[in-house]
Amino acid sequence: MIDSISEKAWNGERLTKKEAIALWKNTDFYTLATLANHRRLTLHPAPVVTYVIDRNINYTNICISGCRFCAFYQRPGAENGYVLSQQELAGKIEETLALGGTQILLQGGMHPDLGLNFYEEMLRFIKESFPIHIHGFSPPEIIHLAQTESLGLEAVLKRLQQSGLDSIPGGGAEILVDEVRSKISPNKCSSTEWLEVMECAHSLGMKTTATMMFGHIETVGHRLEHLLKLRELQDRTTGFTAFIPWTFQPDNTALQIEPATAMDYLRTLAMSRLVLDNIANIQVSWVTMGSGVAQVALQFGANDFGSTMIEENVVAAAGVRHRLSVEEIKRIITDAGYEARQRNMEYEIIDERRYNHEEQRAPK
C-alpha cells in the first residue's frame, strides 16, 4: 500500500486524507525527503531559492487573548506594554528601506482600546510616507476588530485595504482544529473564522500566506487536518502565495513541552509539500530551527528561505534568537547548490540593483 501511495506522490497526484496519514506515519525519513524534493523540483525546476528583505514590526504587545504558547504579549495596564508612535514606526521603516527592504510585516496583539480608526491612520501614514508593501495583521486581529467595531468582516477588510493594507500574513493559525485551539488559545478566533478572513481577503484581491505552528499538544492527525483545510480553501480561491510551518518554542510560555526535533520539523515540512499540491511555495523557518536545519530543509520540499527578519520579537521572547544577514542567507542558499534571488510577497523576482535607499525613500 505504501509503495502505491509513494508512487502517487512521486507522480504529483493528489493524496487523500487516508493516504497522507499512511505516508506520514509509515514512510521512512529519506524516502519522504526524496518524494518532497522531487515534487519541489517539479514545481520549481530552476535551481533557485528565494528570500525577502523585510522587518517584523509589532506595533503593540498589548493583547487580551492570553494564548498559552505566547511569551511576547503583555496584558492591558502592564508596565512593559507599548503602542508604537508614528515616529517610531517611521524610524523602523527608514532602516528597512536603507537595508534594501521591500516590505514590512505589521502585526500586534488584540488590543482592547485600539479602534479601526487607529489602524486606518497607521496604514495611511505609512503609505503616504514610504513606498513599501504592507503585509499586515493576522486573522485574529481582524476578527477582533470586526467584533469590537460591530462591523462585518468584508467591511473591515475593505477599509484596511483602502487605507493601504496590501496583503495578510498567515499568523494566528496555530493548528486549525478547534479542540486544540480551545486549549492553547481559547480567546482567539476559531478555525472557521480564520479561514473566513482569508477567503474574504482573497475575494477582495488580496494575497495572503498560511502558517502552521506545531509541536505542542496537537497530533499528526491534527496537523494533516490543518493542511487539508488550507488545500480546500486554496482550491476555491488560489489566494495563498506560500505556506510556512514552524515549531512551537516553549521557553517563557505557559506550555512547558519538549520542543519538536529537527527530524519532526523536516518530516512535517516534507508532508506539507506533498499535501499542499496547490500552494506553490513552501518556506523554511530558520528563525525557529536555525540556519543548519533550514539549509537541509531545502532538500525536503522547501523553495524559499523566508525573510531576513531585520527585527523579530515574538519568537525571541521565547528565548530563541537566531539572526542572519542578507549575505549569510545568500551564502547558505549557495552552499546548498542553489542560486539566491530576492523576491517580493507575490514571489516576483526583484532586480536587486534597482533598490537603494534614495530610490525607495518617498518625500515627506
N, C-alpha and C positions, 0 to 999 in steps of 0.2 A: 504493500500500500504506500509506504513512504517513498519508494522508488518512483511510483507513478505520480505522486504529488510533486516530488522533486523535478521530474521531467516537465510537468505542467508549469512549475515556477520558472524553470530554465527557458521555456518557450514563451514566457511573458503572459500566460493565460491567467485569468482572474481566479484567485483562490477563494473557496467558500470558507465559512467560519470553521466548519469541521476540519477541513483540510489544513487551514492555517494553524489551528491549535495542535494538530498532529505534527506538523512540520516543526513548530516552535518547541515542542516538548521532546521530540524523538530524533531530530536530525543532529548529527554531530557538529561541533563548533566550526570546523573548517569547511565542511560541505555547505553549511549555511552561509559562510563568508563567500564561498565561490559562487553560489546562486545569486546572492545580493550584488556582488561586484559585477557579475555578468549582466544583471538587469540594469545596473547603473551605467555600464558601458554601452548597452543597447540604447538607452535614453540619451546618453551624453557621450558619443563616441570620440569626440575631440579630447585630447589629453589636457584638459583644463580644469582647474579648481578655482572657484570664485570666492571673493570676500567683499565686505562692505566696510567703509570707514564711517563710523558713526559714534554717537555718545548716548549712553543711557542717562537721561535726566529725570530724576524723581522730584517732581515739583512740590510734593509734600510727602511726609512719612506718617501723617496722622490718619488713622484708619479705625473704623468701628467693627471691622469684620472679625478680628481676633483669631485668625487662622492658626492652627496648632503647629503648622510647619514653617511659619514665618518668624525670622529673628530681626526683621527690619522695622516693623511698624511700631508706632507709639500711640497710646490711647489719647483721646482729646484731653487737653489740660496737662499733659506730661511735660516735664521740664525740657526734654530733648526734642519735642515736637517742633516742626517748622513748616512754613509755606514759602517757597522761593519768591523773591520780589522780581519785578521785570528787569531790574538792573542786574541781579544775579543770573537770571536766565540769559541775558544778553552776553555777559562775560563768558558763560559756558559755550554759547553758540559761536561767539567770536573765536574762541580757542579751537573749536571743532573745525571751523572753516579754515583756519590757519594750518591745520594738520591735514588738509585735503578732504575733510569730511563732506558727505553729500546729504546726510540726513541725521535727524535726532530721533531717538526712541523716548517718547514722553509718557511717563506713567507715574501714578501716585497711589494713594490709598482711597478708601471710601470715606472721604472727609464729610462729617455731618453738616458743616457750615458753609461749604463752597457750592454755590448755585450754578446753574447753566451759564449765567452772565459772566461769571468769573472765567469759565473755560473759553467762552467766545472771545472775551477780551484778551486772554493769554494767546490764543491762536492768532488773532488779528495782529497783535503786537509783533509776534514772531514773523508772520508773513510780510508785514509792512516794513520790517527792519532787515530781514535776511532772506535771500533766495535759497531756501533749504527745504527739503522734503520732511514733512512731519508725519512720522509713523507713531501714532499715539493712542493711548487709552485702551485698556483691556475691556472685554465684555462685562466683567463685574462692575467696573467703574461706570460704564454706560447704562447698565441696568439700574444701578444705584441712582444715577442722575434722573432717569425716567421716572423712578418711583418717588423721589423727593420733589420733583417738579410736577408730578401728576400729568405727565405727557406720554404720548405714545412713543414707542421705540423709533419708528421711522422719523417722527418729528424731531426727536433729539439728534439723531444721526444726520439729518439734513441740515440742522442748524450748525452742528460741528463742522460738517463738510463745507458749508458756505463760509464759515469763519476761517477755514484754512487747513482742516484735517485732510491729509492725503490718503492714508491707509491705516489699518488697525493691526496691531500685533496680537499674537495668539495667547497672551498671558491669561492667567486665571482659569485655564482649562483643567490643570492638575490631572485628575482622572475623570473622564466624562461618564461616570457611573454614580448615581445619587446615593447608593448605600455606602460608598466610600466618601463622597463629599460631605455627607451628613456627620461623619466622624472627624474629618480633618478640617473642614471649613463650613460649619453649619450655618453661618450667617451670610455666606456668599451665594451668588445666583446658582440656580440648578443647571444641570447639564443641558436640558432643553432650552433654557433661557440663553445659555452661552451660544448654542448653535443658532438660535433665532437672531441674535445680534449679528453673527457672521453672515447668515443668509440675507438679512436685511441690508447689511453693508454691501454685499455683492450685488444685490438688486439695484443699488444706487451707483454702481460703477466703481466702488472702492475695492481694491485688492487687500487681502489680509494674509497673515501667516497662521499656522496652527502649531501648538506645542503639546507636549505631554510630560508632566513631572511624575516620575515613577521611582520605585524603590522605597516605599514606606509601608502602608498597610494593605496595598492592593495585591491582587493575584495576577498571574499571567493572563487568565481569562478576562479580568478587568481591563488589562492593557489592550487586549485584542478587541474587546467591545468598544473601547475608545477609538481605536484605529478604524473600525468598521463604520462608526458614526461619522467620522470625518470623510471616509470614502463615499458614503452615501450622499452627504451634502455636496461634496465636490462633483459628483455625477450630475447634480441638479444645477449647480451654479458656476463651476470652473473658476471660483474666485480665490482659492488658496494658491499662493505662489511657492510656498515651502512648508516643510514640516521639521520641527526641532524637538527631538526627545532629549530630556536632560534628567539627571538624577537628583533626588532629594538630598539635601545637605542637613544633617540633624543637629549639628552643634548650635547651642544657644536657642534652641527651639523647644517646644513642649512635647515633641515626639522624639524620644531618645531611642533610636533604632540604628542598628548597624547599617552603614551606607552600602548602596549597591556596589558590587565588584565591577572591575573593568570588563570581565567576561560577560556579566549580565548586561552591562551597558551595550557592548558590541553585539550581543545576540539580539537585544531589543531593537537596536538600530537596523540590523540586517532584516529582521522581520518587518520593520516599518517600511523598508524599501520594497519588499516583496508584496505586502498587503496593499500599500497605497499606490496602486498602479496608475492612478490618475492625478497624482501630485508630482510635479516634475522634479522638484528639488528637495534633497534631504541634507540637513545642516548638522555638522558636528557641534559638540558642546565642550570646547576646550576650557571654558570658564569653570565648569564643574569637574571635568575629568583630567585636565592638564594637557599640555601640548603633545606628549608622547602618545597617549591613548587616542587623542584626536587625530594624530597623523595615521595611526593604524586604522582608524575608522574610515579613512578614505579607501580602504580595501574591503569595507563591509557595507558598501552601498551609498555612502555619502559623497556628494559632489560639491559641497560648499563649506567653507571654513567659518562662515558667520561673520560677526562683527569684530572690529578691532577693540571695541569696548574701551574707548578713551576714558570713560568713567563707568563704574558699576558698583552699586551699593547693596543690593538685596542679597546676592549670594555672598558678598564679602561680610555681611552682618552675621552669617552663619560660620564665619571663620575660614572661608575658602578664598584665597587671594591670588589666583593665577593672573598674570599680566603678560601681554605680548604686544610688541610694537608692530607696525606695518612690515618693517624689514624682517622681523622674526617670523611673522606669518608667511611671508613670501619664501623665506628660506626653508621653512618646514614643508610647505607645499612642493617646492622644487626638489627637495631631498627625497620626497615620496615619488618623484617621477612625473610630476605634472607641471604645467605652466600656470602661474598665479595671475589671475586677472581681477581687477576691481570691477564691481557691479553696482547697480542701484537696487532699490527694493523690488522692482519688477524683473530683475535678473537680466537687464540690458548691460552689456559690457561698456565700461567707461574708458575713454582715451585719457589716461592719467595726465598727459601733457597739457590738456585743456584746463586743468584745475590748479589754481594757486589762489592765495588769499585775496589778492587785489581783484582778480576776475570775479570772485564769488561775492565779495562784500558789497552790499547794497548801500546806497546813500541814505543817511539818517534824516 
